[in-house]
């Protein structure tokens, strides 16, 4: 889920700070949510807020990323 949130945030051209402000958390917390090594998953309400603010379906961040999406994320980073 962490990489999917980062993928969609970057695809929508939204900074961590902007998304954090929109969903009501601080940027370091969002950074931890986006880092798969930190093992911090957003609760259901937070996942819905993230999806809504990014203009995507919550399933877009809950499902396994496709190989194409993973490749695209690596290119963005």
C-alpha positions in Angstrom: 0.0 0.0 0.0 2.8 2.4 0.8 4.3 2.4 -2.7 0.8 2.7 -4.2 0.2 5.9 -2.2 3.5 7.3 -3.2 2.9 6.3 -6.8 -0.5 8.0 -7.1 0.6 11.1 -5.2 3.5 11.6 -7.6 1.4 10.7 -10.6 -1.1 13.4 -9.5 1.8 15.8 -9.0 1.0 16.4 -5.3 3.7 17.0 -2.7 3.9 15.1 0.6 3.2 18.4 2.4 0.2 19.2 0.3 -1.4 15.8 0.7 -0.6 15.8 4.5 -2.3 19.1 4.9 -5.4 18.0 2.9 -5.8 14.8 5.0 -5.0 16.4 8.3 -1.7 14.8 9.3 1.9 16.1 9.4 4.3 15.5 6.6 6.6 13.1 8.6 3.7 10.9 9.3 2.7 10.7 5.6 6.4 10.0 4.9 6.2 7.0 7.2 3.0 5.8 5.6 4.7 5.9 2.2 7.7 4.1 3.4 7.1 0.3 3.2 9.9 -0.4 5.7 8.2 1.6 8.4 5.2 -0.7 8.5 2.7 2.1 9.2 -0.5 1.5 7.3 -3.3 4.1 7.3 -6.5 3.1 8.9 -9.6 2.8 6.7 -10.7 6.4 7.2 -7.2 7.7 6.4 -7.0 5.5 3.3 -10.4 6.9 2.1 -9.2 10.5 2.7 -6.0 9.9 0.7 -7.9 8.3 -2.2 -10.5 11.1 -2.2 -7.8 13.9 -2.2 -5.9 12.2 -5.0 -9.1 11.6 -7.0 -8.7 7.8 -7.1 -10.5 4.8 -5.8 -9.5 3.4 -2.5 -8.9 0.1 -4.2 -6.2 1.8 -6.3 -4.1 2.1 -3.1 -5.2 -1.1 -1.5 -4.5 -3.5 -4.4 -1.1 -4.8 -5.4 0.7 -2.5 -7.8 1.1 -3.8 -11.4 4.7 -4.3 -12.7 4.1 -1.3 -15.0 3.2 0.9 -12.1 6.2 -0.3 -10.1 8.5 0.5 -13.1 6.9 3.9 -13.5 7.4 4.7 -9.8 11.1 3.7 -10.0 11.4 6.1 -13.0 9.7 8.9 -11.1 12.0 8.5 -8.2 
